[in-house]
Amino acid sequence: QEQLVESGGGLVQAGGSLRLSCSASGSAFSIWAMGWYRQAPGKQREEIATITSGGITKYADSVKGRFTISRDGEKNTVYLQMNNLKPEETAVYYCAADPTGWGRVYEYWGRGTQVTVSS
């Protein structure tokens, strides 16, 4: 049974930064693609950033230049560094995993961590 656990969410003022972490319990983390998603109240779920098992990254246009996704294979952890946060980015942030490693079909999901950006 694969499990993903997010952490690092919280309250931050506009313009501030947060670093989210996602710890994976699966033994095959190194060959998974990993992604970060968010869902704001009344909005559809949005893909924010992904990283393949080979380290290829992709970002939503809305976060390019401000967010960075990275992974640490030794710690079975993926990170999302978020800078210059905006109030409209208040949402529940989810970690997801694609066991194929390509970053196209995300099968495993964490339960989310709340990020609130105040003005």
MDTraj code that builds the backbone (N, CA, C; nanometers):
import mdtraj as md
import numpy as np

residues = "GLN GLU GLN LEU VAL GLU SER GLY GLY GLY LEU VAL GLN ALA GLY GLY SER LEU ARG LEU SER CYS SER ALA SER GLY SER ALA PHE SER ILE TRP ALA MET GLY TRP TYR ARG GLN ALA PRO GLY LYS GLN ARG GLU GLU ILE ALA THR ILE THR SER GLY GLY ILE THR LYS TYR ALA ASP SER VAL LYS GLY ARG PHE THR ILE SER ARG ASP GLY GLU LYS ASN THR VAL TYR LEU GLN MET ASN ASN LEU LYS PRO GLU GLU THR ALA VAL TYR TYR CYS ALA ALA ASP PRO THR GLY TRP GLY ARG VAL TYR GLU TYR TRP GLY ARG GLY THR GLN VAL THR VAL SER SER".split()
xyz = np.array([
    [0.0842, -0.1183, 0.0000],
    [0.0000, 0.0000, 0.0000],
    [0.0884, 0.1241, 0.0000],
    [0.0724, 0.2080, -0.1019],
    [0.1515, 0.3300, -0.1134],
    [0.0830, 0.4434, -0.0377],
    [0.1626, 0.5221, 0.0342],
    [0.1099, 0.6355, 0.1091],
    [0.1951, 0.7590, 0.0852],
    [0.1272, 0.8721, 0.0686],
    [0.1923, 1.0008, 0.0532],
    [0.1408, 1.0926, 0.1628],
    [0.2308, 1.1610, 0.2298],
    [0.1937, 1.2490, 0.3396],
    [0.2553, 1.3853, 0.3175],
    [0.1688, 1.4870, 0.3031],
    [0.2144, 1.6239, 0.2836],
    [0.2351, 1.6935, 0.4175],
    [0.3249, 1.7904, 0.4173],
    [0.3464, 1.8736, 0.5341],
    [0.4009, 2.0084, 0.4887],
    [0.3993, 2.1054, 0.5787],
    [0.4566, 2.2359, 0.5503],
    [0.3569, 2.3451, 0.5203],
    [0.2292, 2.3112, 0.5124],
    [0.1289, 2.4132, 0.4890],
    [0.1097, 2.5011, 0.6110],
    [0.0378, 2.6100, 0.5910],
    [0.0125, 2.7013, 0.7000],
    [-0.0339, 2.8355, 0.6505],
    [-0.0248, 2.9339, 0.7372],
    [-0.0669, 3.0704, 0.7074],
    [0.0545, 3.1567, 0.6774],
    [0.0475, 3.2297, 0.5676],
    [0.1557, 3.3183, 0.5280],
    [0.0961, 3.4456, 0.4681],
    [0.1647, 3.5560, 0.4844],
    [0.1196, 3.6813, 0.4252],
    [0.1553, 3.6866, 0.2772],
    [0.0789, 3.7640, 0.2026],
    [0.1078, 3.7820, 0.0611],
    [0.2520, 3.8267, 0.0418],
    [0.3179, 3.7648, -0.0555],
    [0.4576, 3.7934, -0.0810],
    [0.5531, 3.7037, -0.0057],
    [0.5011, 3.6255, 0.0856],
    [0.5836, 3.5359, 0.1632],
    [0.6086, 3.4043, 0.0936],
    [0.6794, 3.3161, 0.1627],
    [0.7196, 3.1883, 0.1057],
    [0.6855, 3.0730, 0.1980],
    [0.6638, 2.9579, 0.1381],
    [0.6452, 2.8329, 0.2100],
    [0.7145, 2.7223, 0.1337],
    [0.7555, 2.6201, 0.2059],
    [0.8130, 2.5011, 0.1444],
    [0.7320, 2.3807, 0.1873],
    [0.6668, 2.3170, 0.0913],
    [0.5893, 2.1976, 0.1173],
    [0.6751, 2.0741, 0.0976],
    [0.6471, 1.9714, 0.1761],
    [0.7162, 1.8442, 0.1643],
    [0.6144, 1.7330, 0.1473],
    [0.6532, 1.6298, 0.0763],
    [0.5702, 1.5114, 0.0586],
    [0.6578, 1.3896, 0.0791],
    [0.6266, 1.3135, 0.1809],
    [0.7021, 1.1937, 0.2130],
    [0.6290, 1.0714, 0.1586],
    [0.7008, 0.9882, 0.0864],
    [0.6429, 0.8690, 0.0251],
    [0.6886, 0.7448, 0.0987],
    [0.5925, 0.6580, 0.1297],
    [0.6258, 0.5350, 0.2011],
    [0.6630, 0.4206, 0.1087],
    [0.6317, 0.4306, -0.0190],
    [0.6607, 0.3253, -0.1142],
    [0.8092, 0.3054, -0.1365],
    [0.8470, 0.1826, -0.1630],
    [0.9878, 0.1493, -0.1823],
    [1.0398, 0.1862, -0.3203],
    [0.9496, 0.2173, -0.4136],
    [0.9876, 0.2478, -0.5512],
    [0.9848, 0.3966, -0.5821],
    [1.0028, 0.4811, -0.4818],
    [0.9950, 0.6253, -0.5001],
    [1.0869, 0.6744, -0.6112],
    [1.2047, 0.6186, -0.6207],
    [1.3042, 0.6684, -0.7148],
    [1.2612, 0.6560, -0.8608],
    [1.1671, 0.5687, -0.8912],
    [1.1213, 0.5530, -1.0289],
    [0.9837, 0.6144, -1.0527],
    [0.9288, 0.6799, -0.9539],
    [0.8006, 0.7475, -0.9688],
    [0.8188, 0.8891, -1.0217],
    [0.7211, 0.9346, -1.0987],
    [0.7062, 1.0773, -1.1215],
    [0.6208, 1.1330, -1.0081],
    [0.6472, 1.2561, -0.9703],
    [0.5759, 1.3179, -0.8602],
    [0.5172, 1.4509, -0.9048],
    [0.4040, 1.4853, -0.8460],
    [0.3391, 1.6095, -0.8825],
    [0.2764, 1.6786, -0.7639],
    [0.2585, 1.8083, -0.7792],
    [0.1857, 1.8890, -0.6822],
    [0.0637, 1.9486, -0.7494],
    [-0.0493, 1.9396, -0.6812],
    [-0.1757, 1.9941, -0.7274],
    [-0.2347, 2.0810, -0.6184],
    [-0.3291, 2.1662, -0.6562],
    [-0.4010, 2.2445, -0.5558],
    [-0.5468, 2.2593, -0.5967],
    [-0.6307, 2.2765, -0.4967],
    [-0.7715, 2.2995, -0.5201],
    [-0.8203, 2.4075, -0.4247],
    [-0.8601, 2.5192, -0.4822],
    [-0.9130, 2.6308, -0.4054],
    [-1.0637, 2.6162, -0.3918],
    [-1.1233, 2.6799, -0.2913],
    [-1.2685, 2.6726, -0.2748],
    [-1.3416, 2.7178, -0.4004],
    [-1.4354, 2.6350, -0.4470],
    [-1.5130, 2.6669, -0.5650],
    [-1.4393, 2.6543, -0.6962],
    [-1.3175, 2.6022, -0.6939],
    [-1.2372, 2.5896, -0.8149],
    [-1.2068, 2.4426, -0.8447],
    [-1.1717, 2.4155, -0.9694],
    [-1.1295, 2.2817, -1.0083],
    [-0.9853, 2.2577, -0.9640],
    [-0.9513, 2.1304, -0.9497],
    [-0.8155, 2.0942, -0.9141],
    [-0.7194, 2.1358, -1.0250],
    [-0.6066, 2.1917, -0.9860],
    [-0.5091, 2.2456, -1.0799],
    [-0.3742, 2.1785, -1.0613],
    [-0.3136, 2.1370, -1.1707],
    [-0.1770, 2.0851, -1.1656],
    [-0.0806, 2.2018, -1.1564],
    [0.0058, 2.1989, -1.0572],
    [0.0996, 2.3083, -1.0329],
    [0.2375, 2.2778, -1.0906],
    [0.2909, 2.1627, -1.0553],
    [0.4259, 2.1270, -1.0958],
    [0.4425, 1.9762, -1.0915],
    [0.5249, 1.9235, -1.1815],
    [0.5549, 1.7814, -1.1830],
    [0.7036, 1.7612, -1.2055],
    [0.7516, 1.6456, -1.1625],
    [0.8903, 1.6076, -1.1862],
    [0.8937, 1.4586, -1.2145],
    [0.9567, 1.4200, -1.3248],
    [0.9644, 1.2798, -1.3616],
    [1.0733, 1.2106, -1.2822],
    [1.0780, 1.0777, -1.2958],
    [1.1832, 1.0029, -1.2286],
    [1.3216, 1.0445, -1.2762],
    [1.3299, 1.0961, -1.3989],
    [1.4558, 1.1432, -1.4532],
    [1.4880, 1.2876, -1.4227],
    [1.3998, 1.3555, -1.3496],
    [1.4269, 1.4916, -1.3082],
    [1.3751, 1.5998, -1.4007],
    [1.2964, 1.5642, -1.5009],
    [1.2379, 1.6638, -1.5896],
    [1.1207, 1.7303, -1.5194],
    [1.1206, 1.8622, -1.5164],
    [1.0172, 1.9371, -1.4452],
    [0.9235, 2.0084, -1.5406],
    [0.8021, 2.0327, -1.4927],
    [0.7013, 2.1063, -1.5672],
    [0.6216, 2.1897, -1.4686],
    [0.5877, 2.3129, -1.5093],
    [0.5168, 2.4038, -1.4212],
    [0.3964, 2.4645, -1.4909],
    [0.2930, 2.4901, -1.4125],
    [0.1822, 2.5691, -1.4629],
    [0.2309, 2.7104, -1.4910],
    [0.1759, 2.7720, -1.5945],
    [0.2188, 2.9068, -1.6307],
    [0.2039, 3.0053, -1.5145],
    [0.1029, 2.9846, -1.4329],
    [0.0741, 3.0782, -1.3253],
    [0.1801, 3.0793, -1.2153],
    [0.2632, 2.9744, -1.2081],
    [0.3616, 2.9662, -1.1007],
    [0.5050, 2.9669, -1.1505],
    [0.5262, 2.9703, -1.2804],
    [0.6613, 2.9702, -1.3349],
    [0.7407, 3.0891, -1.2826],
    [0.8627, 3.0608, -1.2418],
    [0.9487, 3.1647, -1.1889],
    [0.9332, 3.1882, -1.0409],
    [0.8276, 3.1339, -0.9811],
    [0.8035, 3.1524, -0.8380],
    [0.8098, 3.0216, -0.7591],
    [0.7685, 2.9118, -0.8211],
    [0.7659, 2.7822, -0.7537],
    [0.8744, 2.6922, -0.8107],
    [0.9285, 2.6048, -0.7262],
    [1.0284, 2.5085, -0.7687],
    [0.9973, 2.3722, -0.7084],
    [0.9886, 2.2706, -0.7933],
    [0.9696, 2.1341, -0.7465],
    [1.1044, 2.0626, -0.7499],
    [1.1291, 1.9807, -0.6497],
    [1.2532, 1.9056, -0.6430],
    [1.2281, 1.7753, -0.5689],
    [1.3234, 1.6846, -0.5767],
    [1.3079, 1.5567, -0.5090],
    [1.4395, 1.5124, -0.4489],
    [1.4293, 1.4347, -0.3419],
    [1.5446, 1.3801, -0.2728],
    [1.5223, 1.2303, -0.2623],
    [1.5893, 1.1535, -0.3461],
    [1.5705, 1.0096, -0.3483],
    [1.6140, 0.9407, -0.2207],
    [1.7142, 0.9942, -0.1540],
    [1.7621, 0.9329, -0.0304],
    [1.6617, 0.9468, 0.0824],
    [1.5776, 1.0501, 0.0760],
    [1.4780, 1.0739, 0.1797],
    [1.3366, 1.0376, 0.1364],
    [1.3199, 0.9884, 0.0141],
    [1.1873, 0.9557, -0.0397],
    [1.0912, 1.0739, -0.0250],
    [1.1380, 1.1910, -0.0616],
    [1.0626, 1.3129, -0.0392],
    [1.0669, 1.4029, -0.1623],
    [0.9529, 1.4647, -0.1926],
    [0.9455, 1.5656, -0.2960],
    [0.9070, 1.6971, -0.2296],
    [0.9607, 1.8072, -0.2813],
    [0.9400, 1.9382, -0.2219],
    [0.8768, 2.0337, -0.3225],
    [0.8082, 2.1325, -0.2697],
    [0.7600, 2.2426, -0.3511],
    [0.7935, 2.3721, -0.2782],
    [0.8912, 2.4441, -0.3309],
    [0.9262, 2.5746, -0.2774],
    [0.8378, 2.6784, -0.3444],
    [0.7637, 2.7538, -0.2653],
    [0.6693, 2.8522, -0.3164],
    [0.7116, 2.9900, -0.2678],
    [0.7421, 3.0778, -0.3619],
    [0.7847, 3.2134, -0.3301],
    [0.6839, 3.3150, -0.3821],
    [0.6837, 3.4316, -0.3199],
    [0.5957, 3.5411, -0.3606],
    [0.4511, 3.4949, -0.3736],
    [0.4009, 3.4346, -0.2691],
    [0.2653, 3.3808, -0.2707],
    [0.1604, 3.4903, -0.2779],
    [0.0496, 3.4572, -0.3435],
    [-0.0607, 3.5499, -0.3641],
    [-0.1847, 3.5011, -0.2910],
    [-0.2718, 3.5920, -0.2462],
    [-0.3932, 3.5497, -0.1750],
    [-0.4791, 3.4520, -0.2539],
    [-0.4867, 3.4676, -0.3842],
    [-0.5676, 3.3785, -0.4659],
    [-0.5117, 3.2371, -0.4742],
    [-0.3924, 3.2158, -0.4205],
    [-0.3332, 3.0827, -0.4185],
    [-0.3651, 3.0066, -0.2904],
    [-0.4517, 3.0625, -0.2093],
    [-0.5045, 2.9896, -0.0946],
    [-0.5777, 2.8651, -0.1444],
    [-0.5389, 2.7497, -0.0941],
    [-0.5948, 2.6242, -0.1434],
    [-0.5431, 2.5092, -0.0589],
    [-0.6031, 2.3929, -0.0815],
    [-0.5461, 2.2696, -0.0300],
    [-0.4484, 2.2181, -0.1342],
    [-0.3279, 2.1900, -0.0925],
    [-0.2232, 2.1441, -0.1833],
    [-0.2022, 1.9949, -0.1649],
    [-0.2018, 1.9227, -0.2765],
    [-0.1925, 1.7776, -0.2755],
    [-0.0662, 1.7293, -0.3452],
    [-0.0104, 1.6241, -0.2917],
    [0.0998, 1.5527, -0.3532],
    [0.0449, 1.4296, -0.4249],
    [0.1007, 1.3974, -0.5410],
    [0.0563, 1.2823, -0.6170],
    [0.1755, 1.2102, -0.6786],
    [0.1563, 1.0822, -0.7074],
    [0.2633, 1.0006, -0.7630],
    [0.2150, 0.9221, -0.8840],
    [0.2998, 0.9144, -0.9851],
    [0.2770, 0.8336, -1.1046],
    [0.3790, 0.7210, -1.1041],
    [0.3355, 0.5977, -1.0800],
    [0.4315, 0.4877, -1.0706],
    [0.5016, 0.4540, -1.2012],
    [0.4514, 0.5024, -1.3156],
    [0.5186, 0.4762, -1.4428],
    [0.6440, 0.5604, -1.4595],
    [0.6538, 0.6704, -1.3859],
    [0.7685, 0.7579, -1.3940],
    [0.7595, 0.8674, -1.4981],
    [0.6563, 0.8645, -1.5815],
    [0.6431, 0.9604, -1.6914],
    [0.5692, 1.0884, -1.6520],
    [0.4937, 1.0853, -1.5460],
    [0.4210, 1.2036, -1.5025],
    [0.2949, 1.2314, -1.5808],
    [0.2267, 1.1273, -1.6266],
    [0.1044, 1.1453, -1.7043],
    [-0.0184, 1.0848, -1.6397],
    [-0.0018, 0.9835, -1.5559],
    [-0.1141, 0.9187, -1.4891],
    [-0.0823, 0.9099, -1.3403],
    [-0.1420, 0.9983, -1.2632],
    [-0.1153, 1.0022, -1.1201],
    [-0.2170, 0.9167, -1.0466],
    [-0.1699, 0.8101, -0.9852],
    [-0.2555, 0.7115, -0.9209],
    [-0.2622, 0.7249, -0.7698],
    [-0.1554, 0.7725, -0.7075],
    [-0.1492, 0.7812, -0.5623],
    [-0.1551, 0.9264, -0.5195],
    [-0.2342, 0.9514, -0.4141],
    [-0.2568, 1.0881, -0.3687],
    [-0.2452, 1.0988, -0.2177],
    [-0.1895, 1.2096, -0.1730],
    [-0.1921, 1.2408, -0.0321],
    [-0.3246, 1.3035, 0.0057],
    [-0.3412, 1.3310, 0.1323],
    [-0.4667, 1.3883, 0.1812],
    [-0.4684, 1.5400, 0.1786],
    [-0.3565, 1.6019, 0.1506],
    [-0.3514, 1.7454, 0.1320],
    [-0.3041, 1.8213, 0.2543],
    [-0.2545, 1.9418, 0.2287],
    [-0.2154, 2.0335, 0.3344],
    [-0.2667, 2.1725, 0.2986],
    [-0.3243, 2.2401, 0.3956],
    [-0.3866, 2.3701, 0.3713],
    [-0.2814, 2.4799, 0.3663],
    [-0.2894, 2.5618, 0.2627],
    [-0.2070, 2.6818, 0.2502],
    [-0.3009, 2.8011, 0.2441],
    [-0.2826, 2.8948, 0.3347],
    [-0.3642, 3.0152, 0.3385],
    [-0.2741, 3.1367, 0.3256],
    [-0.3018, 3.2193, 0.2254],
    [-0.2231, 3.3388, 0.1993],
    [-0.3101, 3.4597, 0.2303],
    [-0.2710, 3.5367, 0.3280],
    [-0.3485, 3.6524, 0.3700],
    [-0.2963, 3.7785, 0.3031],
    [-0.3838, 3.8771, 0.2911],
    [-0.3471, 4.0053, 0.2326],
    [-0.3182, 4.1086, 0.3391],
])
top = md.Topology()
chain = top.add_chain()
for i, resn in enumerate(residues, 1):
    res = top.add_residue(resn, chain, resSeq=i)
    for name in ("N", "CA", "C"):
        top.add_atom(name, md.element.get_by_symbol(name[0]), res)
traj = md.Trajectory(xyz[None], top)
